[in-house]
Amino acid sequence: GAGVSQSPSNKVTEKGKDVELRCDPISGHTALYWYRQSLGQGLEFLIYFQGNSAPDKSGLPSDRFSAERTGGSVSTLTIQRTQQEDSAVYLCASSKPGQSEGYTFGSGTRLTVV
Amino acid sequence: GENVEQHPSTLSVQEGDSAVIKCTYSDSASNYFPWYKQELGKRPQLIIDIRSNVGEKKDQRIAVTLNKTAKHFSLHITETQPEDSAVYFCAASTSSYKLIFGSGTRLLVRP
């Protein structure tokens, strides 16, 4: 597609429920990243995909967080048993392989856990 | 791992004045330093970047300087306009993929 697409744009969920966030990167961008932005804060790295594999998952905050990518394209970030501290904007970005420049972000999913 | 610190956290300037935002990084192996602008409710967008083999780069009213010895880099915006109001993030990368971001600077340009 023309840009990085994320869905849903907003998600309100009850504490304890599982949520899935979706990212559709730019066509041809084999590198995909998930970041988290808490209110008024910076961008916190979560996980990096190159193709379907995730060589760097060092930023995932707990084992409640997982992500997968299939077909070298769409990625899903899953948060199990959501907690209030999970409330944030989850941003996805993609780039051409081996390049951190040309990092294009999606519009994000605003997650609110009530 | 890499750590990026950014200052100030907020900056208010009069329209037409200059604005300077500073970042320091910890890993001397970092070789790529982009700056992103995030308007309220929107996605971060790349506005300028610099590689470690260059000391300064300009693009119209925006410039970035890099001091590898001191491990710091700065964003300079001249002749500020109200539409420059946004949150600005610096970032550094030691690898071919992962960007580590600073905590952001909220810039307000007063008309």
Backbone of each chain as ProteinMPNN parsed JSONL, in Angstrom:
{"seq_chain_A": "GAGVSQSPSNKVTEKGKDVELRCDPISGHTALYWYRQSLGQGLEFLIYFQGNSAPDKSGLPSDRFSAERTGGSVSTLTIQRTQQEDSAVYLCASSKPGQSEGYTFGSGTRLTVV", "coords_chain_A": {"N_chain_A": [[0.823, -1.198, 0.0], [0.212, 2.405, -0.034], [1.051, 3.561, 2.297], [1.903, 2.905, 5.775], [-0.383, 0.943, 7.364], [-2.58, 0.806, 10.081], [-4.693, -1.027, 12.301], [-7.184, -1.643, 14.856], [-7.919, 1.933, 14.816], [-8.584, 2.99, 17.218], [-9.015, 1.433, 20.377], [-10.927, 0.223, 22.952], [-10.803, -1.604, 25.84], [-11.688, -4.043, 28.296], [-10.085, -4.522, 31.411], [-8.037, -7.37, 31.675], [-8.922, -8.639, 29.408], [-8.002, -9.969, 26.137], [-6.213, -8.438, 23.428], [-5.816, -7.686, 19.944], [-3.657, -6.135, 17.723], [-3.21, -4.704, 14.56], [-0.926, -4.462, 11.818], [-0.138, -3.265, 8.657], [2.39, -3.171, 6.503], [4.338, -0.968, 4.317], [4.388, -1.912, 0.945], [6.95, -4.071, -0.056], [8.646, -3.345, 1.954], [10.57, -5.036, 4.033], [11.348, -4.965, 6.618], [9.96, -4.518, 9.817], [8.56, -2.809, 12.566], [7.525, -2.51, 15.959], [6.443, -0.033, 18.182], [5.835, 1.577, 21.329], [3.959, 4.216, 22.661], [3.483, 5.951, 25.409], [1.24, 8.193, 27.144], [2.255, 11.437, 26.511], [4.871, 10.664, 26.436], [8.023, 9.306, 25.182], [9.015, 7.237, 22.368], [8.905, 3.859, 22.708], [10.791, 1.076, 22.007], [9.592, -2.063, 20.922], [9.59, -4.55, 19.333], [11.246, -6.099, 16.557], [10.913, -7.084, 13.217], [12.319, -8.991, 10.63], [11.47, -9.875, 7.6], [9.605, -12.751, 8.238], [10.679, -13.414, 10.629], [11.717, -12.642, 13.992], [14.283, -11.105, 15.02], [14.891, -9.441, 17.114], [13.422, -9.06, 20.048], [13.589, -7.632, 22.251], [12.344, -5.497, 23.514], [9.8, -6.145, 24.362], [7.539, -5.866, 26.976], [6.573, -7.796, 28.8], [5.67, -11.3, 29.24], [3.098, -11.289, 28.469], [2.871, -10.005, 26.161], [3.045, -10.502, 22.692], [4.06, -11.071, 19.299], [3.497, -11.584, 15.836], [4.336, -12.297, 12.431], [3.241, -12.816, 9.209], [3.743, -14.194, 5.966], [5.595, -12.308, 5.336], [4.507, -9.815, 5.49], [1.793, -8.548, 6.79], [1.549, -7.808, 10.252], [0.779, -8.862, 13.573], [0.203, -7.662, 16.764], [-0.19, -8.956, 19.894], [-1.768, -8.597, 22.978], [-2.141, -10.107, 25.962], [-4.464, -10.639, 28.63], [-4.964, -7.898, 29.441], [-3.74, -4.971, 31.114], [-4.174, -1.931, 33.032], [-1.915, -0.356, 32.781], [-1.093, -0.935, 30.253], [-2.278, 0.776, 28.568], [-1.877, 2.935, 25.91], [-0.452, 4.424, 22.934], [0.069, 2.391, 20.224], [2.501, 2.055, 17.927], [3.348, 1.24, 14.622], [6.013, 0.671, 12.358], [7.691, 0.647, 9.192], [10.433, -0.345, 7.069], [12.87, -0.343, 4.409], [14.835, -3.278, 3.738], [17.571, -3.673, 5.949], [17.979, -1.009, 6.481], [17.761, 1.694, 8.595], [17.027, 4.212, 8.055], [14.408, 5.945, 6.297], [12.285, 5.044, 7.717], [9.003, 4.532, 8.132], [6.149, 5.517, 9.769], [3.02, 4.142, 10.942], [-0.319, 5.33, 11.674], [-0.983, 4.55, 14.156], [-2.43, 2.685, 16.936], [-4.644, 3.539, 19.345], [-4.814, 2.381, 22.474], [-6.959, 1.761, 25.114], [-7.307, 0.681, 28.324], [-9.766, -0.258, 30.466]], "CA_chain_A": [[0.0, 0.0, 0.0], [0.922, 3.663, -0.114], [1.623, 3.879, 3.596], [1.747, 1.88, 6.793], [-1.768, 0.979, 7.808], [-2.804, 0.118, 11.353], [-6.086, -1.128, 12.719], [-8.07, -0.485, 14.732], [-7.295, 3.201, 15.19], [-8.858, 3.108, 18.646], [-9.533, 0.211, 20.982], [-11.177, 0.285, 24.391], [-11.012, -2.969, 26.292], [-11.751, -4.217, 29.741], [-8.926, -5.153, 32.051], [-8.08, -8.826, 31.67], [-9.227, -9.164, 28.078], [-6.917, -9.989, 25.162], [-6.417, -7.577, 22.262], [-4.928, -7.868, 18.793], [-3.437, -4.928, 16.945], [-2.748, -5.128, 13.239], [-0.099, -3.527, 11.05], [0.088, -3.64, 7.264], [3.491, -2.266, 6.141], [4.489, -0.552, 2.926], [4.764, -3.017, 0.082], [8.386, -4.118, -0.331], [9.396, -3.112, 3.19], [10.632, -6.315, 4.735], [11.588, -4.694, 8.043], [8.761, -4.004, 10.489], [8.865, -2.508, 13.97], [6.458, -2.041, 16.849], [6.831, 0.864, 19.269], [4.746, 1.99, 22.213], [4.073, 5.606, 23.1], [2.57, 6.27, 26.494], [0.801, 9.588, 27.087], [3.281, 12.439, 26.77], [6.199, 10.044, 26.534], [8.728, 8.994, 23.948], [8.691, 6.003, 21.656], [9.59, 2.731, 23.329], [10.926, -0.047, 21.086], [9.046, -3.334, 21.4], [10.03, -5.73, 18.605], [11.653, -5.883, 15.174], [10.799, -8.22, 12.314], [12.919, -8.989, 9.303], [10.655, -10.947, 7.032], [8.704, -13.342, 9.221], [11.363, -13.724, 11.883], [11.877, -11.518, 14.918], [15.596, -11.242, 15.641], [15.023, -8.594, 18.304], [12.164, -8.884, 20.768], [14.081, -7.219, 23.563], [11.529, -4.465, 24.123], [8.487, -6.614, 24.841], [7.613, -5.617, 28.428], [6.278, -8.984, 29.61], [5.252, -12.428, 28.415], [1.721, -11.082, 27.997], [2.995, -9.39, 24.841], [3.637, -11.321, 21.646], [3.797, -10.563, 17.958], [3.849, -12.471, 14.739], [4.233, -11.718, 11.096], [3.07, -13.903, 8.25], [3.872, -13.813, 4.566], [6.495, -11.161, 5.204], [3.722, -8.592, 5.33], [1.001, -8.099, 7.934], [1.977, -8.216, 11.587], [-0.204, -8.708, 14.636], [0.713, -7.563, 18.147], [-1.217, -9.445, 20.811], [-1.573, -8.364, 24.409], [-3.044, -10.966, 26.718], [-4.805, -10.23, 30.008], [-4.558, -6.497, 29.46], [-3.69, -4.217, 32.362], [-4.337, -0.5, 32.786], [-0.635, 0.235, 32.358], [-0.891, -1.199, 28.836], [-2.9, 1.872, 27.818], [-0.852, 3.688, 25.182], [-0.571, 4.34, 21.476], [0.999, 1.403, 19.685], [2.89, 2.495, 16.589], [4.067, 0.308, 13.768], [6.796, 1.32, 11.315], [8.369, -0.284, 8.301], [11.528, 0.237, 6.301], [13.507, -1.257, 3.482], [15.734, -4.16, 4.486], [18.911, -3.235, 6.305], [18.078, 0.445, 6.564], [16.909, 2.323, 9.596], [16.411, 5.399, 7.48], [13.204, 5.604, 5.551], [11.367, 4.47, 8.702], [7.703, 5.175, 7.982], [5.231, 5.09, 10.825], [1.581, 4.165, 10.781], [-1.01, 6.31, 12.515], [-1.06, 4.017, 15.507], [-3.655, 2.232, 17.593], [-4.754, 4.04, 20.726], [-5.409, 1.353, 23.327], [-7.368, 2.187, 26.451], [-7.752, -0.44, 29.149], [-10.6, 0.309, 31.551]], "C_chain_A": [[0.86, 1.253, 0.0], [1.605, 4.016, 1.189], [1.467, 2.702, 4.525], [0.343, 2.023, 7.381], [-1.923, 0.191, 9.106], [-4.293, 0.09, 11.678], [-6.179, -1.925, 14.008], [-7.334, 0.804, 15.087], [-7.469, 3.453, 16.687], [-9.417, 1.8, 19.162], [-9.7, 0.455, 22.474], [-11.498, -1.125, 24.831], [-11.055, -3.014, 27.803], [-10.493, -4.907, 30.247], [-9.104, -6.664, 32.067], [-8.396, -9.447, 30.325], [-7.976, -9.143, 27.202], [-7.254, -9.043, 24.011], [-5.403, -7.917, 21.186], [-4.865, -6.578, 18.0], [-2.771, -5.328, 15.637], [-1.948, -4.04, 12.554], [0.123, -4.091, 9.65], [1.159, -2.691, 6.719], [3.435, -1.849, 4.676], [4.963, -1.747, 2.112], [6.259, -2.951, -0.236], [9.248, -3.829, 0.875], [9.415, -4.413, 3.99], [10.892, -6.143, 6.226], [10.357, -4.035, 8.652], [9.054, -3.878, 11.977], [7.579, -2.142, 14.706], [7.083, -1.183, 17.942], [5.593, 1.176, 20.102], [5.009, 3.411, 22.668], [3.02, 5.856, 24.178], [2.31, 7.766, 26.487], [1.926, 10.536, 27.45], [4.687, 11.903, 26.842], [6.816, 9.816, 25.166], [8.276, 7.679, 23.356], [9.555, 4.872, 22.191], [9.595, 1.56, 22.354], [10.363, -1.317, 21.701], [9.687, -4.518, 20.685], [10.329, -5.345, 17.167], [11.489, -7.186, 14.401], [11.63, -7.96, 11.063], [12.286, -10.175, 8.58], [9.69, -11.449, 8.098], [9.376, -13.626, 10.561], [11.598, -12.464, 12.688], [13.217, -11.642, 15.627], [15.784, -10.394, 16.888], [13.653, -8.384, 18.917], [12.454, -8.281, 22.135], [13.201, -6.196, 24.263], [10.175, -4.919, 24.619], [8.492, -6.579, 26.367], [7.322, -6.829, 29.302], [5.845, -10.104, 28.68], [3.787, -12.342, 28.021], [1.71, -10.509, 26.579], [3.632, -10.375, 23.865], [3.296, -10.703, 20.303], [4.181, -11.618, 16.948], [3.685, -11.72, 13.43], [4.177, -12.873, 10.122], [3.194, -13.367, 6.834], [4.77, -12.62, 4.339], [5.771, -9.848, 5.084], [3.054, -8.208, 6.639], [1.556, -8.662, 9.246], [0.846, -7.972, 12.577], [0.517, -8.665, 15.983], [-0.436, -7.953, 19.068], [-0.831, -9.138, 22.248], [-2.616, -9.189, 25.143], [-3.283, -10.384, 28.111], [-4.408, -8.779, 30.239], [-4.67, -5.889, 30.851], [-3.814, -2.732, 32.035], [-3.044, 0.142, 32.308], [-0.295, -0.068, 30.893], [-1.491, -0.097, 27.973], [-1.814, 2.751, 27.213], [-1.249, 3.718, 23.711], [0.502, 3.373, 20.987], [1.24, 1.761, 18.223], [3.66, 1.401, 15.879], [4.834, 1.133, 12.737], [7.396, 0.256, 10.41], [9.485, 0.437, 7.562], [12.061, -0.806, 5.334], [14.514, -2.111, 4.249], [17.091, -3.536, 4.724], [19.06, -1.742, 6.425], [17.189, 0.972, 7.671], [16.4, 3.662, 9.086], [15.221, 4.981, 6.642], [12.211, 4.858, 6.4], [10.061, 5.217, 8.537], [6.75, 4.619, 9.023], [3.793, 5.029, 10.329], [0.98, 5.185, 11.728], [-1.228, 5.821, 13.939], [-2.432, 3.504, 15.9], [-3.633, 2.761, 19.012], [-5.509, 3.007, 21.547], [-5.715, 1.937, 24.698], [-7.911, 0.975, 27.194], [-8.5, 0.136, 30.348], [-10.941, -0.763, 32.584]], "O_chain_A": [[2.088, 1.173, 0.03], [2.63, 4.697, 1.189], [0.972, 1.643, 4.139], [-0.05, 3.097, 7.836], [-1.458, -0.943, 9.216], [-5.04, 1.022, 11.384], [-5.347, -2.8, 14.247], [-6.223, 0.75, 15.614], [-6.61, 4.052, 17.334], [-10.196, 1.134, 18.48], [-8.759, 0.837, 23.169], [-12.373, -1.774, 24.256], [-10.527, -2.139, 28.49], [-9.923, -5.768, 29.577], [-10.166, -7.176, 32.42], [-8.169, -10.639, 30.116], [-7.022, -8.413, 27.471], [-8.42, -8.865, 23.659], [-4.294, -8.37, 21.465], [-5.893, -5.999, 17.649], [-1.883, -6.181, 15.61], [-2.246, -2.853, 12.685], [0.52, -5.245, 9.486], [0.869, -1.517, 6.492], [2.595, -2.317, 3.907], [5.835, -2.5, 2.546], [6.771, -1.905, -0.636], [10.46, -4.043, 0.833], [8.401, -4.83, 4.549], [10.681, -7.07, 7.007], [9.785, -3.111, 8.075], [9.712, -4.733, 12.569], [6.669, -1.54, 14.135], [8.097, -1.541, 18.541], [4.46, 1.053, 19.636], [6.134, 3.769, 23.017], [1.827, 5.957, 23.891], [3.072, 8.527, 25.891], [2.488, 10.463, 28.543], [5.603, 12.611, 27.262], [6.208, 10.098, 24.133], [7.286, 7.087, 23.786], [10.784, 4.928, 22.131], [8.537, 1.101, 21.923], [10.623, -1.616, 22.866], [10.261, -5.396, 21.33], [9.754, -4.4, 16.626], [11.878, -8.254, 14.873], [11.638, -6.857, 10.517], [12.541, -11.332, 8.916], [9.036, -10.657, 8.778], [8.716, -14.033, 11.517], [11.67, -11.363, 12.144], [13.292, -12.219, 16.712], [16.735, -10.603, 17.641], [12.828, -7.637, 18.392], [11.655, -8.408, 23.062], [13.295, -6.036, 25.48], [9.463, -4.136, 25.247], [9.355, -7.194, 26.993], [7.783, -6.883, 30.442], [5.671, -9.894, 27.479], [3.28, -13.218, 27.319], [0.689, -10.523, 25.892], [4.641, -11.006, 24.18], [2.36, -9.912, 20.188], [5.074, -12.434, 17.177], [3.016, -10.691, 13.333], [4.979, -13.804, 10.205], [2.803, -12.237, 6.543], [4.722, -11.989, 3.284], [6.348, -8.861, 4.626], [3.687, -7.604, 7.505], [1.968, -9.819, 9.33], [0.069, -7.026, 12.449], [1.336, -9.531, 16.291], [-1.513, -7.358, 19.026], [0.296, -9.393, 22.673], [-3.818, -8.995, 24.967], [-2.416, -9.726, 28.686], [-3.612, -8.476, 31.127], [-5.549, -6.23, 31.643], [-3.587, -2.322, 30.897], [-3.074, 1.083, 31.515], [0.671, 0.472, 30.354], [-1.236, -0.047, 26.77], [-0.94, 3.25, 27.922], [-2.244, 3.119, 23.303], [1.684, 3.522, 21.298], [0.323, 1.77, 17.401], [4.509, 0.729, 16.463], [4.355, 2.177, 12.294], [7.582, -0.891, 10.817], [9.484, 1.662, 7.445], [11.743, -1.991, 5.432], [14.993, -1.698, 5.305], [17.688, -2.947, 3.823], [20.186, -1.246, 6.469], [15.985, 0.718, 7.676], [15.435, 4.198, 9.631], [15.052, 3.805, 6.321], [11.378, 4.117, 5.878], [10.01, 6.422, 8.779], [6.57, 3.407, 9.141], [3.399, 5.761, 9.421], [1.696, 5.829, 12.496], [-1.612, 6.591, 14.819], [-3.447, 3.839, 15.29], [-2.719, 2.47, 19.784], [-6.702, 2.786, 21.339], [-4.853, 2.525, 25.351], [-8.857, 0.327, 26.744], [-7.951, 0.907, 31.134], [-11.63, -0.479, 33.564]]}, "seq_chain_B": "GENVEQHPSTLSVQEGDSAVIKCTYSDSASNYFPWYKQELGKRPQLIIDIRSNVGEKKDQRIAVTLNKTAKHFSLHITETQPEDSAVYFCAASTSSYKLIFGSGTRLLVRP", "coords_chain_B": {"N_chain_B": [[23.024, -1.165, 26.209], [22.015, 1.234, 23.668], [21.355, 4.59, 24.702], [19.372, 7.452, 24.622], [19.251, 10.826, 25.323], [17.247, 13.71, 25.633], [16.831, 17.222, 25.361], [15.411, 20.544, 25.593], [12.518, 19.416, 27.519], [10.245, 20.847, 27.048], [9.681, 23.701, 24.99], [9.319, 27.048, 24.371], [8.91, 29.529, 22.002], [9.068, 32.733, 20.39], [7.34, 33.544, 17.439], [9.326, 33.571, 14.53], [11.714, 33.592, 15.86], [14.619, 31.53, 16.658], [14.863, 27.984, 17.286], [16.323, 25.494, 19.302], [17.092, 22.163, 19.796], [18.453, 19.618, 21.774], [20.325, 16.568, 21.809], [21.833, 13.75, 23.388], [23.833, 10.83, 23.056], [24.687, 7.461, 23.979], [26.143, 5.313, 22.946], [29.032, 4.928, 21.221], [29.185, 3.722, 18.804], [26.988, 4.385, 17.355], [25.572, 5.474, 14.308], [23.706, 6.762, 12.794], [21.343, 9.34, 12.728], [18.296, 10.411, 13.043], [15.618, 12.869, 12.925], [12.337, 13.323, 14.096], [9.08, 14.653, 13.586], [6.132, 15.162, 15.363], [2.916, 15.917, 15.077], [-0.021, 16.904, 16.901], [-1.899, 14.123, 17.704], [-1.132, 12.787, 15.429], [0.961, 10.766, 13.232], [4.484, 10.129, 13.841], [6.808, 11.864, 11.8], [9.519, 11.759, 9.592], [11.845, 14.377, 9.464], [14.422, 15.294, 9.023], [17.715, 13.94, 8.693], [20.935, 12.626, 9.695], [24.142, 11.3, 8.993], [26.951, 9.618, 10.506], [29.296, 10.367, 9.28], [29.154, 12.948, 8.569], [29.109, 16.373, 9.511], [27.221, 18.385, 9.58], [23.975, 19.188, 8.397], [21.645, 20.672, 6.202], [18.299, 21.762, 5.542], [16.439, 23.862, 4.114], [14.783, 25.71, 6.46], [15.611, 24.139, 8.487], [18.154, 22.513, 10.326], [20.67, 20.133, 11.169], [23.178, 19.292, 13.482], [26.131, 17.485, 14.27], [28.201, 16.191, 16.756], [30.556, 14.027, 17.063], [32.596, 13.416, 18.814], [31.802, 14.447, 21.271], [29.48, 13.115, 21.461], [26.926, 14.172, 20.842], [24.054, 15.651, 19.287], [22.166, 18.063, 17.465], [19.115, 19.811, 16.749], [18.208, 22.467, 14.737], [15.992, 25.041, 14.245], [15.189, 27.658, 12.242], [13.74, 30.968, 11.963], [11.124, 30.471, 13.052], [7.762, 29.233, 12.716], [4.199, 29.249, 13.376], [3.2, 26.76, 12.551], [5.276, 25.088, 13.029], [4.964, 24.191, 15.533], [4.885, 21.404, 17.563], [5.656, 18.032, 18.659], [8.963, 17.05, 18.892], [11.2, 14.471, 18.109], [14.339, 13.023, 18.696], [16.591, 10.509, 17.484], [18.71, 7.594, 17.579], [20.863, 5.238, 16.0], [22.57, 2.218, 16.16], [22.715, 0.089, 14.624], [21.64, -1.643, 11.704], [18.974, -1.439, 11.812], [17.416, -0.832, 14.282], [15.962, 1.951, 15.862], [16.604, 4.085, 18.543], [14.809, 6.185, 20.565], [14.74, 9.589, 21.745], [13.16, 11.299, 24.526], [11.494, 13.272, 23.644], [10.575, 16.636, 22.64], [8.462, 19.219, 23.338], [7.518, 21.677, 21.286], [6.475, 24.984, 21.21], [5.356, 27.533, 19.251], [4.842, 30.827, 19.529], [2.487, 33.072, 18.235]], "CA_chain_B": [[22.461, -0.741, 24.943], [22.002, 2.674, 23.401], [20.46, 5.449, 25.465], [19.335, 8.786, 24.032], [18.634, 11.825, 26.187], [16.822, 14.86, 24.838], [16.514, 18.417, 26.154], [14.558, 20.504, 26.773], [11.285, 18.666, 27.32], [9.335, 21.816, 26.438], [10.372, 24.885, 24.488], [8.391, 28.041, 23.853], [9.633, 30.611, 21.321], [8.263, 33.688, 19.644], [7.399, 33.365, 15.981], [10.448, 34.254, 13.912], [12.941, 33.264, 16.587], [15.17, 30.201, 16.409], [14.678, 26.954, 18.313], [17.383, 24.486, 19.301], [16.814, 20.977, 20.616], [19.719, 18.888, 21.879], [20.283, 15.16, 22.209], [23.089, 13.045, 23.589], [23.7, 9.382, 22.938], [25.687, 6.791, 24.814], [26.928, 4.306, 22.229], [29.888, 5.572, 20.219], [29.014, 3.029, 17.52], [25.822, 4.928, 16.646], [26.022, 6.081, 13.053], [22.592, 7.358, 12.062], [20.637, 10.193, 13.696], [17.155, 11.095, 12.435], [14.7, 13.669, 13.736], [10.952, 13.157, 13.708], [8.123, 15.652, 14.066], [4.827, 14.555, 15.583], [1.84, 16.856, 15.384], [-0.983, 16.354, 17.843], [-2.782, 13.083, 17.191], [-0.684, 12.26, 14.137], [2.114, 9.866, 13.283], [5.793, 10.775, 13.702], [7.288, 11.942, 10.418], [10.931, 12.109, 9.458], [12.037, 15.714, 8.895], [15.813, 15.428, 8.599], [18.58, 12.942, 9.319], [22.362, 12.828, 9.448], [24.979, 10.13, 9.246], [28.091, 9.959, 11.358], [30.426, 10.877, 8.513], [28.82, 14.324, 8.216], [29.002, 17.186, 10.709], [26.071, 19.274, 9.544], [23.109, 19.039, 7.221], [20.591, 21.699, 6.214], [17.186, 21.641, 4.612], [15.655, 25.1, 4.253], [14.891, 26.327, 7.792], [15.987, 23.109, 9.467], [19.521, 22.01, 10.228], [21.1, 19.238, 12.233], [24.622, 19.238, 13.666], [26.57, 16.284, 14.979], [29.532, 16.206, 17.346], [30.798, 12.631, 17.416], [33.493, 13.338, 19.964], [31.007, 14.693, 22.465], [28.295, 12.261, 21.337], [25.661, 14.877, 20.877], [23.546, 16.193, 18.037], [21.174, 19.098, 17.729], [18.207, 20.267, 15.697], [18.071, 23.916, 14.724], [14.923, 25.545, 13.384], [15.27, 29.115, 12.16], [12.525, 31.684, 11.522], [10.029, 29.569, 13.419], [6.389, 29.583, 12.344], [3.24, 28.52, 14.233], [3.048, 25.37, 12.102], [6.382, 24.286, 13.561], [4.553, 23.688, 16.845], [4.732, 19.944, 17.513], [6.648, 17.334, 19.474], [10.104, 16.619, 18.09], [11.952, 13.356, 18.682], [15.594, 12.616, 18.09], [16.816, 9.073, 17.583], [20.04, 7.131, 17.197], [20.892, 3.834, 15.611], [23.893, 1.592, 16.057], [22.594, -1.093, 13.767], [20.983, -1.337, 10.439], [17.525, -1.475, 11.913], [16.66, -0.329, 15.431], [16.113, 3.329, 16.302], [16.308, 4.384, 19.942], [14.325, 7.553, 20.542], [14.727, 10.438, 22.915], [11.849, 11.414, 25.179], [10.674, 14.253, 22.95], [10.528, 18.047, 23.013], [7.242, 19.882, 22.881], [7.835, 23.033, 20.826], [5.349, 25.882, 21.003], [5.734, 28.792, 18.605], [3.82, 31.831, 19.869], [2.314, 34.03, 17.127]], "C_chain_B": [[22.47, 0.769, 24.812], [20.988, 3.386, 24.289], [20.53, 6.851, 24.872], [18.612, 9.724, 24.99], [18.376, 13.094, 25.38], [16.416, 16.011, 25.759], [16.292, 19.621, 25.235], [13.314, 19.651, 26.507], [10.198, 19.561, 26.73], [10.126, 23.059, 26.066], [9.329, 25.813, 23.89], [9.191, 29.191, 23.257], [8.638, 31.522, 20.634], [8.421, 33.398, 18.161], [8.534, 34.201, 15.395], [11.778, 34.006, 14.604], [13.416, 31.867, 16.192], [14.881, 29.266, 17.585], [15.792, 25.921, 18.171], [17.013, 23.375, 20.27], [18.064, 20.107, 20.588], [19.51, 17.452, 22.349], [21.693, 14.645, 22.429], [22.83, 11.552, 23.492], [24.858, 8.714, 23.656], [26.622, 5.873, 24.04], [27.719, 4.959, 21.096], [29.782, 4.903, 18.854], [27.799, 3.539, 16.75], [26.277, 5.691, 15.411], [24.916, 6.744, 12.248], [21.689, 8.074, 13.054], [19.497, 10.939, 12.988], [16.386, 11.934, 13.444], [13.292, 13.501, 13.168], [10.099, 14.258, 14.332], [6.771, 14.966, 14.211], [3.831, 15.634, 15.975], [0.784, 16.132, 16.201], [-1.897, 15.332, 17.169], [-2.353, 12.456, 15.883], [0.547, 11.376, 14.313], [3.413, 10.663, 13.263], [6.234, 10.746, 12.249], [8.725, 12.417, 10.407], [11.061, 13.49, 8.823], [13.464, 15.938, 8.41], [16.621, 14.348, 9.306], [20.031, 13.234, 8.954], [23.106, 11.549, 9.763], [26.267, 10.574, 9.911], [29.297, 10.478, 10.59], [30.228, 12.33, 8.076], [28.644, 15.126, 9.496], [27.759, 18.054, 10.756], [25.278, 19.011, 8.275], [21.976, 20.045, 7.327], [19.518, 21.366, 5.203], [16.258, 22.818, 4.885], [15.831, 25.657, 5.66], [15.364, 25.359, 8.873], [17.429, 22.68, 9.227], [19.79, 21.072, 11.386], [22.62, 19.253, 12.268], [24.955, 18.022, 14.517], [27.986, 16.481, 15.477], [29.811, 14.797, 17.857], [31.671, 12.495, 18.651], [32.713, 13.48, 21.262], [29.764, 13.816, 22.518], [27.024, 13.056, 21.563], [25.329, 15.45, 19.51], [22.365, 17.104, 18.331], [20.337, 19.392, 16.491], [18.046, 21.77, 15.846], [16.96, 24.285, 13.761], [14.997, 27.065, 13.409], [13.939, 29.687, 11.674], [11.272, 30.853, 11.811], [8.664, 30.147, 13.054], [5.43, 28.782, 13.215], [3.089, 27.055, 13.828], [4.234, 24.49, 12.486], [6.039, 23.708, 14.932], [4.214, 22.2, 16.742], [5.658, 19.351, 18.571], [7.731, 16.808, 18.535], [10.866, 15.522, 18.842], [13.266, 13.193, 17.939], [15.717, 11.101, 18.255], [18.235, 8.752, 17.152], [19.975, 5.646, 16.881], [22.334, 3.354, 15.516], [23.873, 0.435, 15.076], [21.908, -0.691, 12.472], [19.476, -1.289, 10.592], [16.936, -0.687, 13.064], [16.992, 1.124, 15.75], [15.753, 3.415, 17.786], [15.982, 5.866, 20.016], [14.582, 8.275, 21.86], [13.302, 10.604, 23.416], [10.963, 12.497, 24.577], [10.774, 15.664, 23.521], [9.253, 18.648, 22.45], [7.574, 21.325, 22.561], [6.55, 23.812, 20.597], [5.875, 27.171, 20.395], [4.589, 29.766, 18.802], [3.701, 32.851, 18.741], [2.623, 35.461, 17.567]], "O_chain_B": [[22.88, 1.488, 25.724], [19.916, 2.86, 24.587], [21.618, 7.38, 24.645], [17.492, 9.444, 25.416], [19.192, 13.494, 24.549], [15.759, 15.815, 26.781], [16.933, 19.706, 24.188], [13.094, 19.216, 25.377], [9.331, 19.087, 25.996], [11.099, 23.424, 26.726], [8.555, 25.42, 23.016], [10.05, 29.764, 23.926], [7.511, 31.128, 20.337], [9.505, 33.05, 17.693], [8.686, 35.379, 15.717], [12.841, 34.186, 14.009], [12.722, 31.126, 15.496], [14.683, 29.705, 18.717], [16.155, 25.527, 17.062], [16.665, 23.628, 21.424], [18.659, 19.882, 19.534], [18.64, 17.167, 23.172], [22.631, 15.052, 21.743], [21.74, 11.074, 23.807], [25.889, 9.338, 23.907], [27.77, 5.677, 24.438], [27.144, 5.474, 20.137], [30.241, 5.458, 17.855], [27.604, 3.157, 15.596], [27.241, 6.456, 15.457], [25.157, 7.233, 11.145], [21.311, 7.515, 14.084], [19.726, 11.995, 12.397], [16.492, 11.735, 14.654], [13.076, 13.53, 11.957], [10.36, 14.725, 15.44], [6.316, 14.273, 13.301], [3.899, 16.192, 17.071], [0.706, 14.903, 16.193], [-2.579, 15.639, 16.191], [-3.103, 11.685, 15.284], [1.096, 11.26, 15.409], [3.444, 11.768, 12.721], [6.062, 9.746, 11.552], [9.098, 13.35, 11.117], [10.469, 13.755, 7.777], [13.681, 16.705, 7.471], [16.252, 13.897, 10.39], [20.314, 13.991, 8.026], [22.748, 10.811, 10.681], [26.627, 11.751, 9.883], [30.237, 10.985, 11.203], [31.027, 12.874, 7.314], [28.089, 14.618, 10.47], [27.291, 18.422, 11.834], [25.828, 18.662, 7.23], [21.414, 20.251, 8.403], [19.78, 20.774, 4.156], [15.406, 22.767, 5.773], [16.942, 26.044, 6.02], [15.496, 25.734, 10.038], [17.865, 22.509, 8.089], [19.202, 21.209, 12.459], [23.275, 19.23, 11.227], [24.171, 17.593, 15.363], [28.869, 16.886, 14.722], [29.366, 14.417, 18.94], [31.503, 11.566, 19.44], [32.929, 12.739, 22.221], [29.07, 13.79, 23.535], [26.162, 12.678, 22.357], [26.211, 15.699, 18.688], [21.66, 16.931, 19.325], [20.787, 19.242, 15.355], [17.783, 22.279, 16.935], [16.982, 23.888, 12.596], [14.882, 27.684, 14.467], [13.129, 28.992, 11.061], [10.473, 30.576, 10.917], [8.443, 31.358, 13.078], [5.809, 27.736, 13.742], [2.871, 26.199, 14.685], [4.195, 23.276, 12.287], [6.746, 22.835, 15.434], [3.371, 21.793, 15.943], [6.352, 20.076, 19.285], [7.435, 16.195, 17.509], [11.137, 15.635, 20.037], [13.305, 13.222, 16.709], [15.023, 10.497, 19.073], [18.88, 9.533, 16.452], [19.151, 4.907, 17.42], [23.187, 3.982, 14.89], [24.917, -0.127, 14.746], [21.647, 0.486, 12.22], [18.763, -1.115, 9.603], [16.006, 0.086, 12.834], [18.16, 1.485, 15.891], [14.731, 2.886, 18.222], [16.772, 6.707, 19.587], [14.636, 7.668, 22.929], [12.355, 10.109, 22.805], [9.8, 12.627, 24.96], [11.022, 15.86, 24.711], [8.997, 18.594, 21.247], [7.877, 22.112, 23.459], [5.652, 23.363, 19.885], [6.746, 27.824, 20.97], [3.489, 29.549, 18.295], [4.704, 33.434, 18.329], [2.528, 36.388, 16.763]]}, "name": "protein", "num_of_chains": 2, "seq": "GAGVSQSPSNKVTEKGKDVELRCDPISGHTALYWYRQSLGQGLEFLIYFQGNSAPDKSGLPSDRFSAERTGGSVSTLTIQRTQQEDSAVYLCASSKPGQSEGYTFGSGTRLTVVGENVEQHPSTLSVQEGDSAVIKCTYSDSASNYFPWYKQELGKRPQLIIDIRSNVGEKKDQRIAVTLNKTAKHFSLHITETQPEDSAVYFCAASTSSYKLIFGSGTRLLVRP"}
